[in-house]
Amino acid sequence: MDLNELRLQINDVDKQMQELFTKRMRLCFQVAEYKIANDLPVFHKDREKEIINRVTNDAPDDLKGATRVYFQTMMDISKCLQYQQFFANADSVPYKPLILKGRHTVAVPGTNGSYNHIACSNLFDDFEPIFHEDFEDIFRAVSEGEAEFGILPIVNSTAGSVAQTYELMKEYDFKICAGTKLRISHCLAVKRGVKFDEIESVYSHEQGLQQCSDFIRENNFKTHRYANTSLAAKFIKDSEKPYAAICSENAAEQFGLDILRKNIQNATDNYTKFILISKETLKSENANTISVCLALPHQSSSLYRLLTKFSVAGLNLSMIESMPIANTDFDVVFYLDFHGAIDTPEVAKLLSELEQELSYFKFLGNYEEV
């Protein structure tokens, strides 16, 4: 038997499988209608386990694993379609329109000249910054109504995710209402009169140190983490030691520092994304990114099965990040971004499904990058 004959046989089998798949899904729709009419849940753990065990046991030894995955995926698709019937009339997440025009109060990490402060200018024509030293103070200020909005870095193209922001996102009740991207160009700044060869140590935020690690290593500088790049600049201004700060040129100028080197970051194209947070769910007209936070069970293929839900719904994931949960045995929380708007049926149904099925699920916001 030649290759063409084998392919013809495969085509014939594929046609039969497609017909049987369609027949099975039609039956599942009828099952969903029965469950809806009789107020029964979509997921029946024992029934699913029974089917998976039966087909796996009946499969040839060399296909047992593949058979289990095949039927599990088909059953996941079935559940997704049933959920779509269950939540056919699901309400979208309630929200208010995002208004950035006019004067607003914004909780900002650091001080004048910080990258967070600069990023605010991308979002607001007029704003009153309320500066705080710690990231957690930003969430607290928004939570307690001290400021209408808060701004925080979330990921850098060189150094990766800002872990502290992600950790606080899980702890506080807030919503992301906008995002913006800023090109980050670091400089080495010192108190006036300090020479380059006199520098003993450099101070900056952890991300600033990571983004300039090549420059630091080449010059054998000792490093010290600081709460914020602009606060590091302020510290250098008040220090009597020959220290240096890695910060923005704006911050260096703000505190009257000498800039000894410019553009010292590892990558020329060095960008940081910032998120604007609010206590309320606010959405702009063109919001096209949805962020969620969720936990998955410690089971084989649980992440793969989650991704199936997005694929069946026709929604495109743009980011997935896992972060460890403190004081656990390496348990993690997943943060996902996907394209869509909360006032569309496919998103409303998927969010309802995730909230219904997962032990931990949190909607973080629907926004656009300005």
Backbone hydrogen bonds in HBPLUS format (Angstrom, degrees):
<---DONOR---> <-ACCEPTOR-->    atom                        ^
c    i                          cat <-CA-CA->   ^        H-A-AA   ^      H-
h    n   atom  resd res      DA  || num        DHA   H-A  angle D-A-AA Bond
n    s   type  num  typ     dist DA aas  dist angle  dist       angle   num
A0006-LEU N   A0002-ASP O   3.13 MM   4  6.48 153.2  2.21 148.3 156.2     1
A0007-ARG N   A0003-LEU O   2.92 MM   4  6.20 156.1  1.98 151.7 158.4     2
A0008-LEU N   A0004-ASN O   2.98 MM   4  6.22 148.2  2.08 143.7 152.1     3
A0009-GLN N   A0005-GLU O   3.11 MM   4  6.39 151.9  2.19 142.8 149.6     4
A0010-ILE N   A0006-LEU O   2.94 MM   4  6.29 152.8  2.01 146.5 154.5     5
A0011-ASN N   A0007-ARG O   2.86 MM   4  6.12 157.4  1.91 147.7 153.7     6
A0012-ASP N   A0008-LEU O   3.03 MM   4  6.28 151.8  2.11 142.1 149.5     7
A0013-VAL N   A0009-GLN O   2.95 MM   4  6.27 156.8  2.00 148.6 154.7     8
A0014-ASP N   A0010-ILE O   2.79 MM   4  6.03 161.1  1.82 155.0 160.6     9
A0015-LYS N   A0011-ASN O   3.00 MM   4  6.24 153.2  2.07 144.9 151.3    10
A0016-GLN N   A0012-ASP O   3.12 MM   4  6.44 158.3  2.17 145.7 151.1    11
A0017-MET N   A0013-VAL O   2.80 MM   4  6.10 157.4  1.85 154.0 161.1    12
A0018-GLN N   A0014-ASP O   2.84 MM   4  6.05 155.3  1.90 149.3 155.8    13
A0019-GLU N   A0015-LYS O   3.02 MM   4  6.26 159.6  2.06 147.9 153.1    14
A0020-LEU N   A0016-GLN O   2.91 MM   4  6.16 157.7  1.96 147.9 154.3    15
A0021-PHE N   A0017-MET O   2.71 MM   4  5.86 151.7  1.79 147.1 155.8    16
A0022-THR N   A0018-GLN O   2.93 MM   4  6.11 164.0  1.95 149.2 152.9    17
A0023-LYS N   A0019-GLU O   3.02 MM   4  6.22 157.2  2.07 142.2 148.8    18
A0024-ARG N   A0020-LEU O   2.84 MM   4  6.06 155.8  1.89 146.8 153.2    19
A0025-MET N   A0021-PHE O   2.92 MM   4  6.18 162.6  1.96 155.3 159.3    20
A0026-ARG N   A0022-THR O   2.97 MM   4  6.19 154.4  2.03 148.2 155.3    21
A0027-LEU N   A0023-LYS O   3.09 MM   4  6.36 152.9  2.16 144.4 151.4    22
A0028-CYS N   A0024-ARG O   2.94 MM   4  6.27 146.8  2.05 143.1 153.2    23
A0029-PHE N   A0025-MET O   2.91 MM   4  6.25 146.5  2.02 147.4 155.9    24
A0030-GLN N   A0026-ARG O   3.18 MM   4  6.54 150.6  2.27 141.3 148.5    25
A0031-VAL N   A0027-LEU O   2.91 MM   4  6.29 148.4  2.01 144.1 153.7    26
A0032-ALA N   A0028-CYS O   2.83 MM   4  6.14 154.3  1.90 148.7 155.4    27
A0033-GLU N   A0029-PHE O   2.96 MM   4  6.29 155.8  2.02 146.9 152.9    28
A0034-TYR N   A0030-GLN O   3.01 MM   4  6.29 153.7  2.08 145.5 152.4    29
A0035-LYS N   A0031-VAL O   2.88 MM   4  6.18 158.7  1.92 152.2 158.2    30
A0036-ILE N   A0032-ALA O   2.85 MM   4  6.08 158.1  1.90 153.2 159.0    31
A0037-ALA N   A0033-GLU O   2.99 MM   4  6.14 160.8  2.02 144.1 149.5    32
A0038-ASN N   A0034-TYR O   2.93 MM   4  6.10 140.9  2.08 143.8 154.6    33
A0039-ASP N   A0035-LYS O   2.79 MM   4  5.62  97.1  2.48 137.8 153.4    34
A0040-LEU N   A0035-LYS O   2.78 MM   5  4.59 167.3  1.80 135.7 140.2    35
A0039-ASP N   A0036-ILE O   3.36 MM   3  5.09 167.8  2.38  99.2 102.3    36
A0048-GLU N   A0044-HIS O   3.04 MM   4  6.31 164.6  2.07 161.7 166.3    37
A0049-LYS N   A0045-LYS O   2.96 MM   4  6.15 166.0  1.98 155.0 159.1    38
A0050-GLU N   A0046-ASP O   2.92 MM   4  6.04 153.4  1.99 145.2 152.5    39
A0051-ILE N   A0047-ARG O   3.15 MM   4  6.42 159.2  2.19 149.1 153.3    40
A0052-ILE N   A0048-GLU O   3.01 MM   4  6.25 170.6  2.02 157.4 159.8    41
A0053-ASN N   A0049-LYS O   2.96 MM   4  6.07 164.8  1.99 149.9 154.2    42
A0054-ARG N   A0050-GLU O   3.03 MM   4  6.17 156.0  2.09 143.4 150.3    43
A0055-VAL N   A0051-ILE O   3.00 MM   4  6.23 173.8  2.00 162.9 162.4    44
A0056-THR N   A0052-ILE O   3.05 MM   4  6.03 152.7  2.13 143.6 151.6    45
A0057-ASN N   A0053-ASN O   2.98 MM   4  6.06 161.4  2.02 145.7 150.8    46
A0058-ASP N   A0054-ARG O   3.04 MM   4  6.22 147.9  2.14 145.3 154.3    47
A0059-ALA N   A0056-THR O   3.23 MM   3  5.23 147.8  2.34  98.6 108.0    48
A0063-LEU N   A0060-PRO O   2.95 MM   3  5.35 160.2  1.99 115.6 122.1    49
A0067-THR N   A0063-LEU O   2.78 MM   4  5.81 155.2  1.84 152.3 159.7    50
A0068-ARG N   A0064-LYS O   3.01 MM   4  6.21 157.9  2.06 148.9 154.1    51
A0069-VAL N   A0065-GLY O   3.13 MM   4  6.44 161.3  2.17 149.9 154.2    52
A0070-TYR N   A0066-ALA O   2.91 MM   4  6.07 161.0  1.95 149.4 155.1    53
A0071-PHE N   A0067-THR O   3.00 MM   4  6.18 174.7  2.00 157.6 157.7    54
A0072-GLN N   A0068-ARG O   2.90 MM   4  5.93 151.8  1.98 144.1 153.1    55
A0073-THR N   A0069-VAL O   2.87 MM   4  5.98 159.9  1.91 149.2 154.1    56
A0074-MET N   A0070-TYR O   3.04 MM   4  6.29 160.2  2.08 146.2 151.9    57
A0075-MET N   A0071-PHE O   2.90 MM   4  6.06 154.0  1.97 144.0 151.0    58
A0076-ASP N   A0072-GLN O   2.86 MM   4  6.10 145.4  1.98 143.0 153.2    59
A0077-ILE N   A0073-THR O   2.92 MM   4  6.21 157.4  1.97 152.3 157.8    60
A0078-SER N   A0074-MET O   2.97 MM   4  6.21 154.8  2.03 141.3 148.7    61
A0079-LYS N   A0075-MET O   2.89 MM   4  6.18 155.5  1.95 145.2 151.1    62
A0080-CYS N   A0076-ASP O   2.92 MM   4  6.19 158.4  1.97 149.7 155.4    63
A0081-LEU N   A0077-ILE O   2.99 MM   4  6.26 161.6  2.03 153.9 158.0    64
A0082-GLN N   A0078-SER O   2.91 MM   4  6.16 151.8  1.99 147.2 155.9    65
A0083-TYR N   A0079-LYS O   2.78 MM   4  6.02 157.8  1.83 152.0 158.1    66
A0084-GLN N   A0080-CYS O   2.97 MM   4  6.25 148.6  2.07 142.5 151.3    67
A0085-GLN N   A0081-LEU O   3.21 MM   4  6.56 142.0  2.36 137.4 146.4    68
A0085-GLN N   A0082-GLN O   3.03 MM   3  5.12 123.4  2.36  96.0 110.4    69
A0086-PHE N   A0082-GLN O   2.87 MM   4  6.24 157.6  1.92 149.9 156.9    70
A0087-PHE N   A0083-TYR O   2.76 MM   4  5.97 158.2  1.81 157.3 161.8    71
A0088-ALA N   A0085-GLN O   3.32 MM   3  4.98 159.6  2.37 106.6 103.8    72
A0090-ALA N   A0087-PHE O   2.99 MM   3  4.80 157.9  2.04 114.7 111.3    73
A0096-LYS N   A0281-THR O   2.93 MM 185  6.35 156.9  1.98 154.5 161.5    74
A0283-LYS N   A0096-LYS O   2.93 MM 187  6.28 151.6  2.01 158.5 167.3    75
A0098-LEU N   A0283-LYS O   3.05 MM 185  5.01 150.1  2.14 111.8 112.2    76
A0128-GLU N   A0104-HIS O   2.72 MM  24  6.07 160.0  1.75 155.4 160.9    77
A0149-PHE N   A0105-THR O   3.20 MM  44  6.49 156.1  2.26 149.4 156.5    78
A0106-VAL N   A0128-GLU O   3.03 MM  22  6.13 162.7  2.06 145.9 147.0    79
A0130-ILE N   A0106-VAL O   2.77 MM  24  5.89 156.2  1.82 152.9 151.5    80
A0107-ALA N   A0149-PHE O   2.77 MM  42  6.18 165.9  1.78 147.3 147.4    81
A0151-ILE N   A0107-ALA O   3.11 MM  44  6.48 152.4  2.19 176.4 174.6    82
A0108-VAL N   A0130-ILE O   2.94 MM  22  5.84 160.0  1.98 132.7 137.8    83
A0132-HIS N   A0108-VAL O   2.94 MM  24  6.12 148.4  2.04 151.4 153.6    84
A0110-GLY N   A0132-HIS O   2.75 MM  22  5.80 145.9  1.87 159.1 161.2    85
A0114-SER N   A0111-THR O   3.05 MM   3  5.80 152.6  2.13 148.6 148.1    86
A0117-HIS N   A0114-SER O   3.05 MM   3  5.06 117.0  2.46  95.0 110.1    87
A0118-ILE N   A0114-SER O   2.96 MM   4  6.35 155.2  2.02 150.6 157.6    88
A0119-ALA N   A0115-TYR O   2.82 MM   4  6.03 155.6  1.88 147.8 154.6    89
A0120-CYS N   A0116-ASN O   3.15 MM   4  6.43 140.2  2.31 140.4 149.6    90
A0121-SER N   A0118-ILE O   3.01 MM   3  5.47 136.7  2.20 108.0 119.1    91
A0122-ASN N   A0119-ALA O   2.95 MM   3  5.32 146.8  2.06 107.2 117.2    92
A0123-LEU N   A0120-CYS O   2.94 MM   3  5.25 142.2  2.09 105.1 116.2    93
A0124-PHE N   A0120-CYS O   2.87 MM   4  6.04 159.0  1.91 164.4 170.8    94
A0137-ASP N   A0134-ASP O   3.16 MM   3  5.28 129.0  2.43  96.8 109.5    95
A0138-ILE N   A0135-PHE O   2.92 MM   3  5.31 138.2  2.10 106.7 118.5    96
A0140-ARG N   A0136-GLU O   2.96 MM   4  6.21 162.1  1.99 151.8 157.5    97
A0141-ALA N   A0137-ASP O   2.84 MM   4  5.89 152.3  1.92 139.1 146.5    98
A0142-VAL N   A0138-ILE O   3.11 MM   4  6.35 157.1  2.16 149.0 154.2    99
A0143-SER N   A0139-PHE O   2.84 MM   4  5.98 162.4  1.87 150.4 156.3   100
A0144-GLU N   A0140-ARG O   2.88 MM   4  5.95 154.9  1.94 149.2 154.8   101
A0146-GLU N   A0141-ALA O   2.79 MM   5  4.91 131.4  2.03 154.8 160.5   102
A0147-ALA N   A0141-ALA O   3.35 MM   6  5.83 149.9  2.45 122.4 121.8   103
A0145-GLY N   A0142-VAL O   3.20 MM   3  5.14 157.0  2.26  99.9 106.9   104
A0150-GLY N   A0277-ILE O   3.02 MM 127  5.13 140.9  2.17 135.8 142.6   105
A0277-ILE N   A0150-GLY O   2.77 MM 127  5.13 164.7  1.80 150.8 156.2   106
A0152-LEU N   A0275-ILE O   3.09 MM 123  5.53 152.1  2.17 149.4 158.1   107
A0275-ILE N   A0152-LEU O   2.83 MM 123  5.53 158.0  1.88 161.7 166.3   108
A0154-ILE N   A0273-LYS O   2.85 MM 119  5.82 165.0  1.87 164.1 160.6   109
A0162-VAL N   A0154-ILE O   2.97 MM   8  5.07 168.0  1.98 126.3 125.2   110
A0273-LYS N   A0155-VAL O   2.82 MM 118  5.44 164.2  1.84 164.5 169.7   111
A0156-ASN N   A0160-GLY O   2.83 MM   4  4.84 158.6  1.87 121.4 128.6   112
A0160-GLY N   A0156-ASN O   2.95 MM   4  4.84 137.3  2.13 127.8 132.9   113
A0157-SER N   A0271-TYR O   2.78 MM 114  5.36 161.3  1.81 160.5 166.0   114
A0165-THR N   A0162-VAL O   3.09 MM   3  5.66 125.4  2.40 113.1 125.4   115
A0166-TYR N   A0162-VAL O   3.34 MM   4  6.72 161.0  2.37 152.9 158.1   116
A0167-GLU N   A0163-ALA O   2.95 MM   4  6.20 160.1  1.99 155.0 160.7   117
A0168-LEU N   A0164-GLN O   3.05 MM   4  6.24 158.8  2.10 147.8 152.7   118
A0169-MET N   A0165-THR O   2.93 MM   4  6.14 142.1  2.08 146.0 157.1   119
A0171-GLU N   A0168-LEU O   3.10 MM   3  5.03 123.7  2.43  93.5 107.9   120
A0172-TYR N   A0168-LEU O   3.08 MM   4  6.16 158.5  2.13 160.5 162.1   121
A0175-LYS N   A0278-SER O   2.85 MM 103  5.37 148.8  1.95 156.6 164.9   122
A0278-SER N   A0175-LYS O   2.84 MM 103  5.37 151.0  1.92 150.4 160.2   123
A0176-ILE N   A0364-LEU O   2.64 MM 188  5.97 166.5  1.66 161.1 164.1   124
A0177-CYS N   A0276-LEU O   2.86 MM  99  5.80 168.4  1.87 162.7 166.5   125
A0276-LEU N   A0178-ALA O   2.83 MM  98  5.08 166.3  1.85 148.9 146.5   126
A0179-GLY N   A0368-GLU O   3.10 MM 189  6.09 145.3  2.22 147.1 141.9   127
A0370-VAL N   A0179-GLY O   2.62 MM 191  6.00 157.9  1.67 164.2 155.9   128
A0180-THR N   A0274-PHE O   3.01 MM  94  5.36 151.4  2.10 144.7 149.1   129
A0274-PHE N   A0180-THR O   2.79 MM  94  5.36 167.7  1.81 165.5 169.2   130
A0182-LEU N   A0272-THR O   2.92 MM  90  5.44 162.9  1.94 152.6 157.8   131
A0272-THR N   A0182-LEU O   2.94 MM  90  5.44 159.1  1.98 151.7 157.7   132
A0184-ILE N   A0270-ASN O   2.65 MM  86  5.45 165.6  1.67 158.8 163.6   133
A0263-ASN N   A0186-HIS O   2.91 MM  77  5.30 107.0  2.46 145.1 163.6   134
A0264-ILE N   A0186-HIS O   3.17 MM  78  5.73 158.1  2.22 133.8 139.5   135
A0187-CYS N   A0247-CYS O   2.88 MM  60  5.68 152.0  1.96 158.8 168.2   136
A0247-CYS N   A0187-CYS O   3.24 MM  60  5.68 152.9  2.32 146.8 153.8   137
A0188-LEU N   A0261-ARG O   2.89 MM  73  5.11 159.5  1.93 141.1 146.3   138
A0260-LEU N   A0188-LEU O   2.85 MM  72  5.68 150.6  1.93 165.6 175.4   139
A0189-ALA N   A0245-ALA O   2.89 MM  56  5.18 170.5  1.90 155.0 158.1   140
A0245-ALA N   A0189-ALA O   2.80 MM  56  5.18 159.3  1.84 149.9 157.1   141
A0190-VAL N   A0258-ASP O   2.86 MM  68  5.28 158.2  1.91 150.7 157.3   142
A0258-ASP N   A0190-VAL O   2.78 MM  68  5.28 150.7  1.87 161.7 163.2   143
A0194-VAL N   A0191-LYS O   3.08 MM   3  5.87 168.1  2.09 149.5 151.5   144
A0198-GLU N   A0195-LYS O   3.07 MM   3  5.32 155.7  2.13 107.6 115.2   145
A0199-ILE N   A0196-PHE O   3.27 MM   3  5.71 162.6  2.30 113.0 117.9   146
A0200-GLU N   A0242-PRO O   3.06 MM  42  6.19 153.5  2.13 154.0 161.5   147
A0244-ALA N   A0201-SER O   2.98 MM  43  6.36 145.8  2.10 151.6 161.4   148
A0202-VAL N   A0222-LYS O   2.83 MM  20  6.25 157.6  1.87 160.2 165.3   149
A0224-HIS N   A0202-VAL O   2.94 MM  22  6.25 137.3  2.13 160.0 167.4   150
A0203-TYR N   A0244-ALA O   2.81 MM  41  6.24 150.9  1.89 150.0 158.5   151
A0246-ILE N   A0203-TYR O   3.02 MM  43  6.32 155.7  2.08 155.8 158.4   152
A0204-SER N   A0224-HIS O   3.23 MM  20  6.71 152.9  2.31 163.6 170.7   153
A0226-TYR N   A0204-SER O   2.68 MM  22  5.03 137.3  1.86 127.5 130.0   154
A0208-GLY N   A0205-HIS O   2.88 MM   3  5.15 115.7  2.31 104.9 121.2   155
A0209-LEU N   A0205-HIS O   3.01 MM   4  6.39 156.0  2.07 159.1 166.6   156
A0210-GLN N   A0206-GLU O   3.02 MM   4  6.27 156.7  2.07 147.8 154.1   157
A0211-GLN N   A0207-GLN O   2.86 MM   4  6.03 159.5  1.91 151.1 157.0   158
A0212-CYS N   A0208-GLY O   3.16 MM   4  6.25 129.3  2.43 136.5 147.8   159
A0213-SER N   A0210-GLN O   3.32 MM   3  5.02 161.7  2.35 108.7 106.5   160
A0266-ASN N   A0211-GLN O   2.68 MM  55  5.82 167.3  1.69 172.4 168.0   161
A0216-ILE N   A0212-CYS O   3.05 MM   4  6.29 163.0  2.08 157.9 163.3   162
A0217-ARG N   A0213-SER O   2.91 MM   4  5.99 161.4  1.95 146.8 151.7   163
A0218-GLU N   A0214-ASP O   2.94 MM   4  6.10 159.9  1.98 150.5 156.1   164
A0219-ASN N   A0215-PHE O   3.26 MM   4  6.41 141.4  2.42 140.5 149.0   165
A0221-PHE N   A0216-ILE O   3.20 MM   5  5.43 161.8  2.24 148.9 151.1   166
A0220-ASN N   A0217-ARG O   3.24 MM   3  5.01 162.4  2.27 100.0 105.3   167
A0232-ALA N   A0228-ASN O   2.92 MM   4  6.11 140.7  2.08 142.2 153.3   168
A0233-ALA N   A0229-THR O   3.11 MM   4  6.45 145.9  2.23 138.2 146.6   169
A0234-LYS N   A0230-SER O   3.04 MM   4  6.40 149.9  2.13 141.6 149.6   170
A0235-PHE N   A0231-LEU O   2.89 MM   4  6.13 151.1  1.98 141.9 149.8   171
A0236-ILE N   A0232-ALA O   2.99 MM   4  6.29 154.2  2.06 147.7 153.9   172
A0237-LYS N   A0233-ALA O   3.07 MM   4  6.34 153.5  2.14 145.7 152.5   173
A0238-ASP N   A0234-LYS O   3.21 MM   4  6.53 145.9  2.33 144.1 152.0   174
A0239-SER N   A0235-PHE O   3.01 MM   4  6.07 113.9  2.47 139.4 156.4   175
A0239-SER N   A0236-ILE O   3.21 MM   3  5.02 151.2  2.29  97.5 106.1   176
A0243-TYR N   A0241-LYS O   2.82 MM   2  5.51 137.2  2.01 104.5  91.7   177
A0252-ALA N   A0248-SER O   3.10 MM   4  6.44 161.2  2.14 149.8 154.8   178
A0253-GLU N   A0249-GLU O   2.95 MM   4  6.15 162.1  1.98 151.5 155.6   179
A0254-GLN N   A0250-ASN O   2.86 MM   4  6.02 151.0  1.95 144.0 153.2   180
A0255-PHE N   A0251-ALA O   3.14 MM   4  6.38 146.2  2.26 149.0 155.1   181
A0257-LEU N   A0252-ALA O   2.87 MM   5  5.02 170.9  1.88 154.0 152.1   182
A0256-GLY N   A0253-GLU O   3.21 MM   3  5.00 166.2  2.23 102.1 105.4   183
A0287-ALA N   A0284-SER O   3.26 MM   3  5.26 164.4  2.29 111.3 110.7   184
A0288-ASN N   A0367-TYR O   3.08 MM  79  5.97 134.3  2.30 118.9 120.1   185
A0340-GLY N   A0288-ASN O   3.04 MM  52  4.97 156.8  2.10 113.1 119.6   186
A0289-THR N   A0367-TYR O   2.90 MM  78  5.35 146.6  2.01 153.4 164.1   187
A0367-TYR N   A0289-THR O   2.83 MM  78  5.35 155.4  1.89 152.9 158.4   188
A0290-ILE N   A0338-PHE O   2.82 MM  48  5.37 161.2  1.85 157.6 164.1   189
A0338-PHE N   A0290-ILE O   2.93 MM  48  5.37 151.0  2.01 146.6 156.1   190
A0291-SER N   A0365-GLY O   2.93 MM  74  5.49 160.7  1.97 157.7 163.2   191
A0364-LEU N   A0291-SER O   2.81 MM  73  5.14 155.7  1.87 145.6 146.3   192
A0292-VAL N   A0336-LEU O   2.92 MM  44  5.41 155.3  1.98 154.0 161.6   193
A0336-LEU N   A0292-VAL O   2.98 MM  44  5.41 162.0  2.01 147.1 153.0   194
A0293-CYS N   A0362-LYS O   2.81 MM  69  5.01 152.7  1.89 148.3 156.3   195
A0362-LYS N   A0293-CYS O   2.72 MM  69  5.01 144.8  1.84 160.3 163.0   196
A0294-LEU N   A0334-PHE O   2.89 MM  40  5.35 157.7  1.94 152.1 159.2   197
A0334-PHE N   A0294-LEU O   2.79 MM  40  5.35 167.1  1.81 172.6 170.5   198
A0295-ALA N   A0360-TYR O   3.10 MM  65  5.33 150.9  2.18 143.9 141.6   199
A0299-GLN N   A0297-PRO O   2.84 MM   2  5.53 131.0  2.08 108.3  92.9   200
A0302-SER N   A0299-GLN O   3.26 MM   3  5.60 152.9  2.34 137.1 131.5   201
A0305-ARG N   A0301-SER O   2.86 MM   4  6.02 156.8  1.92 153.5 159.8   202
A0306-LEU N   A0302-SER O   3.04 MM   4  6.23 142.1  2.18 135.6 145.4   203
A0306-LEU N   A0303-LEU O   3.09 MM   3  5.01 120.0  2.47  92.6 107.9   204
A0307-LEU N   A0303-LEU O   3.00 MM   4  6.35 159.3  2.05 154.1 158.7   205
A0308-THR N   A0304-TYR O   3.17 MM   4  6.49 136.6  2.37 139.0 150.4   206
A0309-LYS N   A0306-LEU O   2.99 MM   3  5.52 134.7  2.21 109.9 120.7   207
A0311-SER N   A0307-LEU O   3.09 MM   4  6.39 157.6  2.14 150.4 157.0   208
A0312-VAL N   A0308-THR O   2.88 MM   4  6.10 166.1  1.90 158.1 160.5   209
A0313-ALA N   A0309-LYS O   3.08 MM   4  6.21 151.5  2.17 140.7 148.6   210
A0315-LEU N   A0310-PHE O   2.93 MM   5  5.19 164.6  1.95 157.3 155.9   211
A0314-GLY N   A0311-SER O   3.04 MM   3  5.04 148.8  2.14  99.1 108.9   212
A0339-HIS N   A0316-ASN O   2.97 MM  23  5.63 158.9  2.02 157.9 160.4   213
A0318-SER N   A0337-ASP O   2.83 MM  19  5.49 160.6  1.87 135.1 141.7   214
A0319-MET N   A0337-ASP O   3.34 MM  18  4.94 149.6  2.43 136.6 130.4   215
A0337-ASP N   A0319-MET O   2.92 MM  18  4.94 159.4  1.97 136.8 139.1   216
A0321-GLU N   A0335-TYR O   2.85 MM  14  5.08 153.4  1.92 148.4 156.5   217
A0335-TYR N   A0321-GLU O   2.70 MM  14  5.08 163.5  1.72 157.2 162.9   218
A0323-MET N   A0333-VAL O   2.90 MM  10  5.38 159.2  1.95 154.3 161.2   219
A0333-VAL N   A0323-MET O   2.81 MM  10  5.38 158.0  1.86 154.3 159.5   220
A0325-ILE N   A0331-ASP O   2.79 MM   6  5.57 158.8  1.83 146.9 145.5   221
A0344-THR N   A0341-ALA O   3.17 MM   3  5.82 145.5  2.30 126.6 125.0   222
A0348-ALA N   A0344-THR O   3.03 MM   4  6.23 168.8  2.05 160.4 164.0   223
A0349-LYS N   A0345-PRO O   2.95 MM   4  6.08 160.8  1.99 153.6 157.9   224
A0350-LEU N   A0346-GLU O   3.16 MM   4  6.24 155.5  2.22 134.7 141.4   225
A0351-LEU N   A0347-VAL O   2.90 MM   4  6.07 171.5  1.90 161.7 163.2   226
A0352-SER N   A0348-ALA O   3.12 MM   4  6.22 154.7  2.18 140.1 147.1   227
A0353-GLU N   A0349-LYS O   2.94 MM   4  6.17 150.9  2.03 143.8 152.1   228
A0354-LEU N   A0350-LEU O   2.90 MM   4  6.18 163.6  1.93 158.5 161.7   229
A0355-GLU N   A0351-LEU O   3.00 MM   4  6.13 163.0  2.03 147.5 152.3   230
A0356-GLN N   A0352-SER O   2.99 MM   4  6.05 147.0  2.10 140.2 149.2   231
A0357-GLU N   A0353-GLU O   2.95 MM   4  6.06 156.4  2.01 152.4 157.9   232
A0358-LEU N   A0354-LEU O   3.01 MM   4  5.74 163.6  2.04 148.6 152.0   233
